[in-house]
Amino acid sequence: GKTFTYLAPALLAGGKVIISTGTKTLQDQLFNRDIPTVRAALGIPVTVALLKGRANYVCHYHLERSLQDTHLSSINRDEIHYLQLIERYASRSQNGDKSGLSEVPENAAIWQNVTSTRDSCLGSECPSYKKCFVMEARKQALTADIVVVNHHLFFADVMLRDEGLSELLPACNTVIFDEAHQLPETASLFFGESISTGQLLDLARDAKVEAIQAAGDFTGLPDAIAAMEKAVRDLRLTIAEENTRLSLAAAMQNSGFSQALGNMLE
């Protein structure tokens, strides 16, 4: 009932509306079920677009690179199978949204190899730019009456605007926050300073790939990367809780954390 209560006036009011939800699952529910239901009941011809962060879309360029690099030791047999599924999906999908490929788990490591980040995206210089799923999703968002995003994407856009960089979201007349109680935590992710062991392991993985591709003569680099990876995993083991975020002061109270942190920084 709550969802329909805000959707009805949003669709009737006219103008551009951005609806921001707490999770990608809620995004999909709004876009695929709730908005079409209310739109049909009201008989209003509004257009709707779904927009997620770039990590949710298959990148043709990085997919092609991964297909060429399946000999890398960092890709195991399961991931090669997933990679083949992603290749077939990308060739037939209209939007490239990884939520449309349920056969590959959302947390599968291979997704990091076939999606882009703001730093790794080649932009207009990409050979696959004309068929880019991210660019197509943003194009649709520019012309749609209703754009469904999530809180992470909304604050990523706010941060980019504050830095004077190009924005992710189109200008709008109205913003509606669903699950607004999650906003303070999400905002702190973008406007606070934090680091995770996951990010450090990503750095180690990227460095390993670059070492194989571009620094084969640097014999000491693989050992240094392996040592860093082990130090990060040892640091993670000092935190008993799963999927948690802690302040540095709170983390320091865990046994062995301070020493493990020192080892990692070395």
JOHU-V414807 format. One record per pair of residues at least 6 apart in sequence whose ideal C-beta (glycine too) atoms are under 6 Angstrom apart, sorted by the first residue. I is the first residue (numbers start at 1). J is the second residue. Records with the same first field share a line. If there is no record, write none. Layout:
I: J, J
//
This chain:
3: 34
4: 38
6: 176
7: 38
8: 38
10: 17
11: 42, 44, 46
15: 173
16: 172, 173
17: 146, 174
18: 147, 172, 175
19: 148, 176
20: 149, 151, 154, 177
21: 27, 150, 178
22: 179, 182
24: 150
27: 148, 150
30: 148
31: 50, 148
35: 48
39: 46
46: 145, 146
47: 144, 145
48: 144, 146
49: 140, 141, 144, 147
50: 148
51: 137, 141, 147, 149
53: 153
54: 116, 134
55: 115
56: 97, 98
57: 96, 133, 134
58: 90, 96, 114
59: 115, 116
60: 128
61: 126, 128
62: 114, 116
63: 90, 114
66: 83, 113, 114
70: 80
74: 208
79: 110
82: 104, 108, 110
83: 110
85: 103, 104
86: 114
89: 101
96: 133
141: 147, 170
142: 170
151: 182, 186
155: 186, 187, 190
157: 167, 168, 169
159: 190
160: 167
161: 167
197: 232, 236
200: 232
201: 232
204: 225, 228, 229
207: 225
208: 225
211: 221, 222
215: 221
231: 263, 264
232: 264
234: 260
235: 260, 264
238: 254, 256, 257, 260
239: 254
251: 257
252: 258
//
